[in-house]
C-alpha cells in the first residue's frame, strides 16, 4: 500500500531554516505530482507548494521566495526547503499525492510539526 512519511520538522527561531522530507513507498513515485500542505491550530488546511512529475513547481503567495520544493525520484522523496521562517509558518506540514496545486490526492503522511518561535 502507499505510504508517505514526513520528517524534518522541529523548533526553529524566526529567520531560521528547515528542510522537510517526504519518503514515498508503494507507488510509482516518478509518475506522481506531489504537494505539501499545512494546518495551523484553529485554521483550515492550506496548500503550500506542489511539484509535477516533470519538476514544475507552484507556491502559495505566502511562501514564495522563501520555500523551495524539489524531488529526488531515485530516492522516492519530495523535499520542502524552508528559509526565512516566520512565526506564522508554524503548523503541521503534510505531504500528499497532489495532482496539482490546491488539489488533493488520496494519500497523506502523518505530518511533521514545524514551530517557529523565539
Secondary structure, 3 states (H helix, E strand, C coil): CCEEEEECCEEECCCCCEEEEEEEECCCHHHCCEEEEEECCCCCCEEEEEECCCCCEEECCCCCCCEEEEEECCCCEEEEEECCCCHHHCEEEEEECCCECCECCCCECCCEEEEECC
